Amino acid sequence: MVSQSQAALLSKRRFFPYFLTQALGAFNDNIYKNVLLILIAFAAPNALPFESDFAINLAAGIFILPFFLFSATAGVLADTYDKAFIMRKVKLAEILIMSMAAIAFWAENYLVLLLLLFLMGAQSAFFGPAKYALLPQHLKKEELVSGNALVETGTFLAILLGTLLAGIIANQEQARIIAAVAVVSFAVLGYFSSRFIPDAKPSGTPAPFRWQPIRQTKKTLSIAAKDKLVLQCVLGISWFWFLGASYLTQFPNFAKLHLGGNAAAVSVLLTLFSIGIAIGSLLCDRLSGHRIEPGIVPLGCLGITIFGADLALATPDIAPMSDSLWAFLTQPDLLRVFFSLTMLGVSGGIYIVPLYAMMQNRAAPEERAQVIAANNIWNAIFMVCSAITAIVFLSVLSLSIPYFFLFLAGMNLLVLVYIYLQAPDFFWRFLVWIVSHTMYRVSHRQLEHIPKEGGALIVCNHVSYMDALLLAGACPRPIRFIMDEAIFKMPLIKTFCSACKVIPIAAKDRRSIQKAFEEVEYYLSQGELVCIFPEGKLTHDGEIGPFMRGIDLILRRSPAPVIPMALQGLWGSYFSREGGKALVKWPKRFWSRVTIVAGEPVNAQEATSGNLRETVMALRGEAR
């Protein structure tokens, strides 16, 4: 499942020690937390001054509280000092905390263990901003999605393995001694791996340390809110944790009351969900072509709604009885539940990875750690809200867990609509990429000639009705296409084209031409890419026809650089005019090999319809 680019990252010192350190941290956190919760649940009546149920709920609050208290300070420190240095110091603190925990485990002092859980939450709060803000310093922009995919995969698998190992440890006769040795050992391993993380120089200006939690929290939240896209990413990530906390919290009762399972069944649900997120995270990197692709977020969100709803609808009305773990796993009534739960995790992984990558890439380098800190604060707020929502829904309203899952799917549908309305063109562009790369074997050459920013005019030969879709899917930036108005106004196509901000033009209507040229001029001045097929129609013989004079008029009005591009291998496809009209003939071939080639930018003052045609012909060569 790990792609070549991901495997390459795991072999590099600038990433692997970091990956190992953060995974060991999540692993150890969950061993400690879950062993403690299990021991509290089965502790002797006088071991705690309050009921075990209260202690378990208190533990959840104790672990989250430090994120409110220390995240803002942690963000300031991570922007002010070397992030690798901070990670090493936090891992040293973990060894100290776990050493005290080892003594408390041996002495069966649960009050001290709960206090140390607070300190574990504090070290996680200080670790998070440095952890995520370090990635853009050590990775290239095109590696950010791969890096975040591996981080999310490692984190959720570490959470899963830590939880499962905690269950195994807690069932041993010498559980307290084994737990004491385990938490200290893994803390030491985490520290040693952190020693190999390369330095990550501070991005911000050094400032004297002041712990002012309220003032710093307000300032940190305001920093994240300065950029609308950053804030949307933060809230989108927090919504994921709202859903994650809601599902994970209900797994024990869901397995027991509705699936007829035992304690081992809870581990099965957790395993399916975590593996699903790991698969989704890695799959997201492949689907997005290892680039930051906002259009994949609505796809993941749609999957969360569909499979979250199906998880509720697939739940049996009467819980089946299973006398063993194997019987539970092979219960026919539960197979759909298992599938939907796994796909819910896959969708979550697809949803979350681009949001982390966008947030890291978009945040100003000198404030990146503080943005991560704001994200952690919002995550904590949303997780508290998830607990309150569950209490209201399940305890106050006395509704069932499947209805709660259905409610979550409905809420997520509203989030999906909001995400789509924010940037519909990104979603459609990604969908176009999926469709075009499913129908064709597409390869790219010299796309580095397309500028990463700034306006540019793309000119390309016109072979088939798939040309615009293939170019849109290949280019890492959104493209505004000029399209014949008659096609633009066709049912269904108009909805798609309007969402993608296509520029319609009617060749025989002077007002339409004038309006189209004004739009082209505007988009180019705003630093966007505009594409025109200067032939004005599909080729009838596979050869490149004369370029119409409209391209010269556009270049006079808009002195933007021109990127000549060529499509190879589309002549003879179902969508071309070879052998008859496109779309109304019998397909001759499937999954054709198509190549998209970009040429060097041409200065607008030197570009003419004639020399651009010659350049495009040279790029296409003999491959029609």
C-alpha positions as CSV (number, residue, x, y, z in Angstrom):
1,M,0.0,0.0,0.0
2,V,2.9,2.3,0.7
3,S,3.8,4.1,-2.6
4,Q,7.3,4.7,-4.0
5,S,7.4,8.3,-2.8
6,Q,6.2,7.3,0.7
7,A,8.8,4.5,0.9
8,A,11.5,7.0,-0.2
9,L,10.5,9.4,2.7
10,L,10.8,6.5,5.2
11,S,14.3,5.9,4.1
12,K,15.4,9.5,4.7
13,R,16.9,10.8,7.9
14,R,15.0,14.1,7.6
15,F,11.7,12.1,8.0
16,F,12.1,8.6,9.5
17,P,13.4,9.5,13.0
18,Y,10.6,12.1,13.2
19,F,8.1,9.6,12.1
20,L,9.3,7.0,14.6
21,T,9.3,9.5,17.4
22,Q,5.8,10.7,16.9
23,A,4.5,7.1,16.4
24,L,6.2,5.9,19.6
25,G,4.7,8.9,21.5
26,A,1.1,8.0,20.4
27,F,1.8,4.4,21.1
28,N,3.0,5.0,24.7
29,D,0.3,7.5,25.4
30,N,-2.3,4.9,24.6
31,I,-0.6,2.1,26.6
32,Y,-0.5,4.3,29.7
33,K,-4.0,5.8,29.3
34,N,-5.7,2.5,28.6
35,V,-3.9,0.4,31.1
36,L,-4.8,3.0,33.7
37,L,-8.5,3.0,32.7
38,I,-8.7,-0.8,32.7
39,L,-7.0,-1.0,36.1
40,I,-9.4,1.7,37.5
41,A,-12.4,-0.1,36.2
42,F,-11.4,-3.3,38.0
43,A,-9.8,-1.7,41.0
44,A,-10.7,-2.7,44.6
45,P,-13.6,-0.7,46.0
46,N,-11.4,1.4,48.3
47,A,-8.6,2.1,45.8
48,L,-10.1,5.4,44.8
49,P,-12.1,8.0,46.9
50,F,-14.8,8.0,44.2
51,E,-16.6,5.6,41.9
52,S,-14.7,4.0,39.0
53,D,-17.2,5.4,36.4
54,F,-16.5,8.9,37.6
55,A,-12.8,8.3,37.6
56,I,-12.9,7.1,33.9
57,N,-14.8,10.2,32.8
58,L,-12.5,12.3,34.9
59,A,-9.5,10.8,33.2
60,A,-10.8,11.8,29.7
61,G,-11.2,15.4,31.0
62,I,-7.8,15.4,32.7
63,F,-6.0,14.4,29.5
64,I,-7.8,17.1,27.3
65,L,-7.4,20.0,29.9
66,P,-3.7,20.7,29.2
67,F,-4.5,21.4,25.5
68,F,-6.6,24.4,26.7
69,L,-3.9,25.5,29.2
70,F,-0.7,25.0,27.3
71,S,-1.3,24.8,23.5
72,A,-0.9,28.6,23.0
73,T,2.3,28.7,24.9
74,A,3.6,25.6,23.1
75,G,2.9,27.3,19.7
76,V,4.9,30.4,20.7
77,L,7.8,28.3,21.9
78,A,7.8,26.1,18.7
79,D,7.9,29.3,16.6
80,T,10.7,30.8,18.7
81,Y,13.0,27.9,19.3
82,D,14.4,24.9,17.3
83,K,11.5,22.5,16.8
84,A,13.7,19.4,16.9
85,F,15.2,20.7,20.2
86,I,11.7,21.1,21.7
87,M,10.7,17.6,20.6
88,R,13.8,16.1,22.3
89,K,13.1,18.1,25.5
90,V,9.5,16.9,25.5
91,K,10.6,13.3,25.1
92,L,13.0,13.7,28.0
93,A,10.1,15.0,30.1
94,E,8.1,11.9,29.0
95,I,10.9,9.6,30.5
96,L,10.6,11.5,33.8
97,I,6.8,11.3,33.8
98,M,6.8,7.6,32.9
99,S,9.4,6.9,35.6
100,M,7.1,8.4,38.2
101,A,4.2,6.5,36.6
102,A,6.2,3.2,37.0
103,I,6.5,3.9,40.7
104,A,2.8,4.7,41.0
105,F,1.8,1.6,39.1
106,W,3.9,-0.5,41.4
107,A,2.4,1.2,44.5
108,E,-1.2,1.1,43.0
109,N,-1.6,4.8,43.6
110,Y,-4.3,5.7,41.2
111,L,-4.6,9.3,42.3
112,V,-0.9,9.9,41.4
113,L,-1.5,8.1,38.1
114,L,-4.4,10.4,37.3
115,L,-2.2,13.4,38.1
116,L,0.5,12.0,35.8
117,L,-2.1,11.6,33.1
118,F,-2.5,15.4,33.2
119,L,1.3,15.7,32.8
120,M,1.1,13.3,29.8
121,G,-1.6,15.5,28.3
122,A,0.7,18.6,28.9
123,Q,3.7,17.0,27.2
124,S,1.4,16.0,24.2
125,A,0.2,19.7,24.1
126,F,3.8,20.9,23.9
127,F,4.8,18.1,21.4
128,G,1.9,18.8,18.9
129,P,2.8,22.3,17.5
130,A,6.5,21.4,17.1
131,K,5.5,18.0,15.5
132,Y,3.3,19.4,12.7
133,A,5.2,22.7,12.2
134,L,8.4,20.9,11.6
135,L,7.1,18.9,8.6
136,P,7.1,21.9,6.1
137,Q,10.7,22.7,7.1
138,H,12.1,19.2,6.4
139,L,9.8,18.3,3.4
140,K,9.4,19.9,0.0
141,K,5.9,21.1,-0.9
142,E,5.3,18.1,-3.1
143,E,6.2,15.8,-0.2
144,L,3.8,17.3,2.3
145,V,0.9,15.1,1.4
146,S,3.0,12.0,1.5
147,G,4.5,13.0,4.8
148,N,1.1,13.8,6.4
149,A,-0.3,10.6,5.0
150,L,2.5,8.6,6.7
151,V,2.1,10.6,10.0
152,E,-1.7,9.9,10.1
153,T,-1.1,6.3,9.3
154,G,1.6,5.9,11.9
155,T,-0.5,7.8,14.5
156,F,-3.7,5.7,14.1
157,L,-1.8,2.4,13.9
158,A,0.1,3.4,17.0
159,I,-3.1,4.3,18.8
160,L,-4.6,0.9,17.8
161,L,-1.5,-1.1,18.8
162,G,-1.1,0.8,22.0
163,T,-4.8,0.2,22.9
164,L,-4.6,-3.5,22.0
165,L,-1.3,-4.0,24.0
166,A,-2.8,-2.2,26.9
167,G,-5.6,-4.7,27.0
168,I,-3.1,-7.6,26.9
169,I,-1.0,-6.1,29.6
170,A,-4.0,-5.3,31.9
171,N,-5.0,-9.0,31.7
172,Q,-1.7,-10.3,32.9
173,E,-1.1,-11.4,36.5
174,Q,1.7,-8.9,36.9
175,A,0.0,-6.2,35.0
176,R,1.3,-3.3,37.1
177,I,4.9,-4.3,36.8
178,I,4.7,-5.0,33.1
179,A,2.9,-1.7,32.5
180,A,5.6,0.1,34.5
181,V,8.4,-1.4,32.5
182,A,6.6,-0.9,29.2
183,V,5.8,2.8,29.6
184,V,9.4,3.7,30.6
185,S,10.9,1.5,27.9
186,F,8.9,3.1,25.1
187,A,9.5,6.6,26.5
188,V,13.3,5.9,26.3
189,L,13.0,4.6,22.8
190,G,11.1,7.7,21.8
191,Y,13.8,9.9,23.2
192,F,16.6,8.1,21.4
193,S,14.8,8.3,18.1
194,S,14.3,12.0,18.6
195,R,18.0,12.5,18.9
196,F,18.3,11.7,15.2
197,I,15.8,14.3,14.1
198,P,17.7,17.0,12.1
199,D,17.6,20.6,13.5
200,A,14.6,22.7,12.5
201,K,15.7,26.3,13.0
202,P,13.1,28.7,14.5
203,S,10.9,30.6,12.2
204,G,9.8,33.4,14.6
205,T,11.7,36.1,16.5
206,P,13.1,35.0,19.9
207,A,11.0,36.4,22.7
208,P,11.1,36.0,26.5
209,F,8.9,33.2,27.8
210,R,5.8,34.3,29.6
211,W,3.0,31.9,30.6
212,Q,-0.2,33.9,30.0
213,P,-2.7,31.2,29.0
214,I,-5.7,33.3,28.5
215,R,-4.0,36.1,26.6
216,Q,-1.9,33.7,24.6
217,T,-4.9,31.5,23.8
218,K,-6.8,34.5,22.4
219,K,-3.8,35.7,20.4
220,T,-3.2,32.2,19.0
221,L,-6.8,31.7,18.0
222,S,-6.7,35.1,16.3
223,I,-3.6,34.2,14.3
224,A,-5.3,31.1,12.9
225,A,-8.4,33.2,12.1
226,K,-6.4,35.8,10.0
227,D,-6.4,33.6,6.9
228,K,-9.9,32.3,6.0
229,L,-8.5,29.1,4.3
230,V,-6.3,28.3,7.3
231,L,-9.2,28.7,9.7
232,Q,-11.4,26.5,7.4
233,C,-8.7,23.8,7.5
234,V,-8.5,24.1,11.3
235,L,-12.2,23.8,11.7
236,G,-12.4,20.9,9.2
237,I,-9.7,19.0,11.1
238,S,-11.5,19.7,14.4
239,W,-14.7,18.4,12.9
240,F,-12.9,15.1,12.1
241,W,-11.9,14.8,15.7
242,F,-15.4,15.6,16.8
243,L,-16.6,12.6,14.7
244,G,-13.7,10.4,15.7
245,A,-14.3,11.0,19.4
246,S,-18.0,10.4,18.9
247,Y,-17.5,7.1,17.2
248,L,-14.7,5.8,19.4
249,T,-16.5,6.6,22.6
250,Q,-19.6,4.6,21.6
251,F,-17.7,1.5,20.4
252,P,-17.9,-0.4,23.7
253,N,-21.7,0.0,24.2
254,F,-22.3,-0.3,20.4
255,A,-20.5,-3.7,20.4
256,K,-22.2,-4.9,23.5
257,L,-25.8,-3.7,23.0
258,H,-26.3,-3.8,19.3
259,L,-23.7,-6.3,17.9
260,G,-23.8,-8.9,20.6
261,G,-20.1,-8.7,21.2
262,N,-17.8,-8.9,24.2
263,A,-14.7,-6.9,25.2
264,A,-12.7,-8.4,22.3
265,A,-15.4,-7.2,19.9
266,V,-14.6,-3.6,20.9
267,S,-11.0,-4.2,19.8
268,V,-12.3,-5.5,16.4
269,L,-14.3,-2.3,15.8
270,L,-11.3,-0.2,16.8
271,T,-9.0,-2.2,14.6
272,L,-11.3,-1.9,11.5
273,F,-11.7,1.9,12.1
274,S,-8.0,2.5,12.6
275,I,-6.8,0.4,9.7
276,G,-9.4,2.1,7.5
277,I,-8.0,5.5,8.4
278,A,-4.5,4.3,7.7
279,I,-5.5,2.9,4.3
280,G,-7.4,6.1,3.5
281,S,-4.4,8.3,4.5
282,L,-2.1,6.4,2.1
283,L,-4.8,6.2,-0.6
284,C,-5.3,9.9,-0.4
285,D,-1.6,10.5,-1.3
286,R,-1.9,8.3,-4.4
287,L,-5.3,9.8,-5.5
288,S,-4.0,13.3,-5.2
289,G,-0.8,12.5,-7.2
290,H,1.4,13.4,-4.2
291,R,0.2,17.1,-4.4
292,I,-1.9,19.2,-2.1
293,E,-5.3,18.6,-3.6
294,P,-8.3,20.4,-2.0
295,G,-10.7,18.7,-4.3
296,I,-10.3,15.4,-2.5
297,V,-11.6,16.8,0.8
298,P,-15.3,16.8,-0.3
299,L,-14.8,13.2,-1.6
300,G,-13.7,12.0,1.8
301,C,-16.5,14.0,3.4
302,L,-19.0,12.4,1.1
303,G,-17.7,8.9,2.1
304,I,-18.0,9.8,5.8
305,T,-21.7,10.7,5.2
306,I,-22.5,7.6,3.1
307,F,-20.7,5.0,5.2
308,G,-21.6,6.7,8.5
309,A,-25.3,6.5,7.6
310,D,-24.9,2.9,6.3
311,L,-23.2,1.9,9.6
312,A,-26.4,3.0,11.4
313,L,-28.7,1.4,8.9
314,A,-26.8,-1.9,8.7
315,T,-27.0,-2.4,12.5
316,P,-29.2,-5.4,13.2
317,D,-32.6,-4.7,15.0
318,I,-31.8,-7.6,17.3
319,A,-28.3,-8.1,18.4
320,P,-27.0,-11.5,17.2
321,M,-25.4,-13.8,19.9
322,S,-21.7,-14.7,19.4
323,D,-20.1,-17.2,21.8
324,S,-16.5,-16.5,20.5
325,L,-14.5,-13.9,18.7
326,W,-14.5,-16.0,15.5
327,A,-18.3,-16.3,15.6
328,F,-18.5,-12.6,16.0
329,L,-16.2,-12.0,13.0
330,T,-18.1,-14.4,10.8
331,Q,-21.6,-13.4,11.8
332,P,-23.4,-12.8,8.5
333,D,-25.6,-10.0,10.0
334,L,-22.5,-8.0,10.9
335,L,-20.5,-8.2,7.7
336,R,-22.1,-5.0,6.3
337,V,-21.4,-3.3,9.6
338,F,-17.7,-4.2,9.4
339,F,-17.5,-3.0,5.8
340,S,-19.1,0.3,6.5
341,L,-17.0,0.9,9.6
342,T,-13.8,0.2,7.6
343,M,-14.9,2.5,4.7
344,L,-15.8,5.1,7.3
345,G,-12.2,5.1,8.4
346,V,-10.9,5.1,4.8
347,S,-13.1,8.1,4.1
348,G,-11.8,9.8,7.2
349,G,-8.2,9.3,6.1
350,I,-8.9,10.7,2.6
351,Y,-10.6,13.7,4.3
352,I,-8.0,14.6,6.9
353,V,-4.7,14.4,5.1
354,P,-5.2,17.3,2.6
355,L,-6.5,19.5,5.4
356,Y,-3.3,19.1,7.5
357,A,-1.1,19.6,4.4
358,M,-3.0,22.7,3.3
359,M,-2.9,24.2,6.8
360,Q,0.9,23.6,7.1
361,N,1.6,25.0,3.6
362,R,-0.7,28.0,3.9
363,A,0.3,29.2,7.4
364,A,3.0,31.8,7.5
365,P,6.4,30.1,8.5
366,E,6.9,32.5,11.5
367,E,3.5,31.6,12.9
368,R,3.0,28.0,11.7
369,A,3.5,26.4,15.1
370,Q,1.0,28.9,16.6
371,V,-1.5,27.9,13.9
372,I,-1.0,24.2,14.9
373,A,-1.5,25.2,18.5
374,A,-4.8,26.9,17.6
375,N,-5.7,23.7,15.8
376,N,-5.1,21.7,18.9
377,I,-7.2,24.1,21.0
378,W,-10.1,23.8,18.5
379,N,-9.7,20.0,18.4
380,A,-10.0,19.9,22.2
381,I,-13.1,22.2,22.1
382,F,-14.8,20.0,19.4
383,M,-14.0,16.8,21.4
384,V,-15.6,18.3,24.5
385,C,-18.6,19.2,22.3
386,S,-18.8,15.6,21.0
387,A,-19.0,14.3,24.6
388,I,-21.8,16.9,25.4
389,T,-23.6,16.0,22.2
390,A,-23.5,12.3,23.0
391,I,-24.7,12.9,26.6
392,V,-27.7,14.9,25.3
393,F,-28.5,12.5,22.5
394,L,-28.1,9.2,24.4
395,S,-28.8,10.1,28.0
396,V,-31.2,13.1,28.0
397,L,-33.1,12.2,24.9
398,S,-32.6,8.4,25.5
399,L,-32.1,7.6,21.8
400,S,-30.1,4.7,20.5
401,I,-26.5,4.6,19.3
402,P,-27.5,3.8,15.7
403,Y,-29.7,6.9,15.7
404,F,-26.8,8.8,17.1
405,F,-24.6,7.6,14.2
406,L,-27.4,8.6,11.7
407,F,-27.5,12.0,13.3
408,L,-23.7,12.3,12.9
409,A,-24.0,11.4,9.2
410,G,-26.7,14.1,8.8
411,M,-24.5,16.7,10.4
412,N,-21.6,15.7,8.2
413,L,-23.9,16.1,5.2
414,L,-24.3,19.8,6.1
415,V,-20.5,20.1,6.5
416,L,-20.1,18.5,3.0
417,V,-22.5,21.1,1.5
418,Y,-20.5,23.9,3.1
419,I,-17.2,22.5,1.9
420,Y,-18.5,22.1,-1.6
421,L,-19.9,25.7,-1.7
422,Q,-16.5,27.1,-0.7
423,A,-14.6,25.7,-3.7
424,P,-16.8,23.7,-6.1
425,D,-14.2,24.0,-8.9
426,F,-11.6,22.1,-6.8
427,F,-14.0,19.2,-6.3
428,W,-14.9,19.0,-9.9
429,R,-11.3,19.3,-11.0
430,F,-10.4,16.3,-8.8
431,L,-13.3,14.3,-10.0
432,V,-12.2,15.1,-13.6
433,W,-8.7,13.8,-12.7
434,I,-10.2,10.5,-11.4
435,V,-12.4,10.0,-14.5
436,S,-9.7,11.0,-17.1
437,H,-7.0,8.8,-15.4
438,T,-9.5,5.9,-15.2
439,M,-10.3,6.1,-18.9
440,Y,-6.8,6.8,-20.1
441,R,-3.2,5.9,-19.2
442,V,-2.0,9.5,-18.8
443,S,1.6,10.5,-18.6
444,H,3.0,14.1,-18.3
445,R,6.2,15.7,-19.7
446,Q,7.7,19.0,-18.8
447,L,4.8,20.3,-16.8
448,E,7.3,22.2,-14.7
449,H,7.0,24.9,-17.4
450,I,3.6,25.7,-16.0
451,P,4.3,28.5,-13.5
452,K,3.5,27.7,-9.9
453,E,2.0,31.1,-9.4
454,G,1.0,34.1,-11.5
455,G,-1.2,34.4,-14.6
456,A,-0.4,32.5,-17.8
457,L,-2.3,31.7,-21.0
458,I,-2.2,28.0,-22.1
459,V,-2.7,27.2,-25.8
460,C,-3.2,23.6,-26.9
461,N,-4.3,21.5,-29.8
462,H,-7.9,20.3,-29.8
463,V,-8.4,16.6,-30.6
464,S,-11.3,15.4,-28.5
465,Y,-14.1,16.3,-26.1
466,M,-11.8,15.0,-23.3
467,D,-9.1,17.6,-23.9
468,A,-10.1,20.1,-21.3
469,L,-10.7,17.4,-18.7
470,L,-7.3,15.9,-19.3
471,L,-5.5,19.3,-19.0
472,A,-7.5,20.2,-15.9
473,G,-6.5,16.9,-14.3
474,A,-2.9,17.2,-15.2
475,C,-2.3,20.8,-14.1
476,P,-1.6,21.2,-10.4
477,R,-3.4,24.6,-10.5
478,P,-7.0,25.3,-11.5
479,I,-7.5,26.3,-15.1
480,R,-10.2,28.6,-16.5
481,F,-11.2,27.2,-20.0
482,I,-12.7,29.2,-22.9
483,M,-15.6,27.1,-24.2
484,D,-18.1,27.3,-27.1
485,E,-21.2,28.9,-25.7
486,A,-23.5,26.3,-27.4
487,I,-21.7,23.4,-25.5
488,F,-21.6,25.5,-22.3
489,K,-25.4,25.9,-22.3
490,M,-26.2,22.1,-22.7
491,P,-28.1,20.6,-19.8
492,L,-25.9,19.2,-16.9
493,I,-22.8,20.5,-18.6
494,K,-23.7,24.1,-17.7
495,T,-23.8,23.2,-14.0
496,F,-20.4,21.6,-14.2
497,C,-18.9,24.4,-16.2
498,S,-20.4,27.2,-14.0
499,A,-18.9,25.5,-10.9
500,C,-15.5,25.4,-12.7
501,K,-15.9,29.1,-13.8
502,V,-15.6,28.2,-17.5
503,I,-15.6,31.3,-19.9
504,P,-18.3,30.8,-22.6
505,I,-17.8,32.4,-26.0
506,A,-20.0,32.6,-29.1
507,A,-17.8,33.0,-32.2
508,K,-20.5,34.9,-34.2
509,D,-21.6,37.2,-31.3
510,R,-19.4,40.3,-30.9
511,R,-20.8,41.1,-27.4
512,S,-20.1,37.5,-26.3
513,I,-16.5,37.8,-27.7
514,Q,-16.0,41.1,-26.0
515,K,-17.2,39.8,-22.6
516,A,-15.1,36.6,-22.9
517,F,-12.0,38.7,-23.6
518,E,-12.7,40.9,-20.6
519,E,-13.0,37.8,-18.4
520,V,-9.8,36.4,-19.8
521,E,-8.0,39.7,-19.1
522,Y,-9.4,39.8,-15.5
523,Y,-8.5,36.2,-14.6
524,L,-4.9,36.6,-16.0
525,S,-4.5,39.9,-14.1
526,Q,-5.6,38.0,-10.9
527,G,-2.8,35.5,-11.4
528,E,-4.9,32.6,-12.7
529,L,-4.3,30.2,-15.6
530,V,-6.6,30.5,-18.7
531,C,-6.6,27.9,-21.5
532,I,-7.8,28.4,-25.0
533,F,-7.9,25.9,-27.9
534,P,-7.0,28.3,-30.7
535,E,-8.2,26.0,-33.5
536,G,-11.7,26.8,-32.4
537,K,-13.0,23.3,-33.1
538,L,-12.1,19.6,-32.9
539,T,-9.7,18.4,-35.6
540,H,-11.4,16.4,-38.4
541,D,-8.2,14.6,-39.6
542,G,-6.0,14.5,-36.5
543,E,-3.8,17.3,-37.8
544,I,-3.5,20.7,-36.1
545,G,-5.6,23.3,-37.9
546,P,-4.9,27.1,-38.3
547,F,-5.0,29.1,-35.1
548,M,-7.8,31.7,-35.1
549,R,-7.0,35.4,-34.8
550,G,-8.7,35.5,-31.4
551,I,-5.5,34.4,-29.7
552,D,-3.7,37.5,-31.1
553,L,-6.4,39.8,-29.8
554,I,-6.2,38.2,-26.3
555,L,-2.4,38.6,-26.3
556,R,-2.7,42.3,-27.2
557,R,-5.0,42.9,-24.2
558,S,-3.3,40.6,-21.7
559,P,0.5,40.5,-21.9
560,A,0.8,37.3,-19.8
561,P,3.3,34.6,-20.6
562,V,2.0,31.9,-23.0
563,I,2.5,28.2,-22.2
564,P,2.2,26.0,-25.4
565,M,1.0,22.5,-24.7
566,A,0.2,19.4,-26.8
567,L,-2.0,16.3,-26.4
568,Q,-0.6,13.1,-27.9
569,G,-2.5,9.9,-28.4
570,L,-6.1,11.1,-28.4
571,W,-6.8,10.8,-32.1
572,G,-8.9,7.7,-32.7
573,S,-10.5,7.7,-29.3
574,Y,-14.2,7.5,-28.8
575,F,-14.3,11.3,-28.0
576,S,-12.5,12.3,-31.2
577,R,-13.8,12.6,-34.8
578,E,-11.7,9.9,-36.2
579,G,-14.0,7.4,-38.1
580,G,-17.1,9.5,-37.7
581,K,-18.8,11.8,-35.2
582,A,-17.5,11.8,-31.7
583,L,-19.7,10.1,-29.0
584,V,-22.0,8.4,-31.6
585,K,-19.7,5.6,-32.8
586,W,-18.7,2.2,-31.5
587,P,-15.5,2.6,-29.3
588,K,-12.4,1.0,-30.9
589,R,-10.2,1.0,-27.8
590,F,-10.1,1.5,-24.1
591,W,-7.5,2.8,-21.7
592,S,-5.5,4.5,-24.4
593,R,-2.0,5.9,-23.7
594,V,-2.1,9.7,-23.7
595,T,0.8,12.1,-23.1
596,I,0.4,15.7,-22.1
597,V,3.5,17.8,-23.0
598,A,4.2,21.4,-22.0
599,G,6.7,23.7,-23.7
600,E,8.8,26.6,-22.5
601,P,6.9,29.8,-21.7
602,V,6.7,32.3,-24.6
603,N,6.8,36.0,-24.0
604,A,3.4,37.6,-24.9
605,Q,5.2,40.3,-27.1
606,E,6.8,37.6,-29.1
607,A,3.8,35.2,-29.4
608,T,1.6,35.1,-32.5
609,S,-1.0,32.7,-33.7
610,G,1.5,31.5,-36.3
611,N,4.5,30.8,-34.2
612,L,2.4,29.3,-31.4
613,R,0.9,26.8,-33.9
614,E,4.4,25.8,-35.0
615,T,5.5,25.4,-31.4
616,V,2.4,23.2,-30.5
617,M,3.0,21.1,-33.7
618,A,6.6,20.5,-32.7
619,L,5.5,19.5,-29.1
620,R,3.0,17.1,-30.5
621,G,5.3,15.6,-33.1
622,E,4.0,12.5,-35.0
623,A,2.0,11.1,-32.1
624,R,-1.6,12.2,-33.0
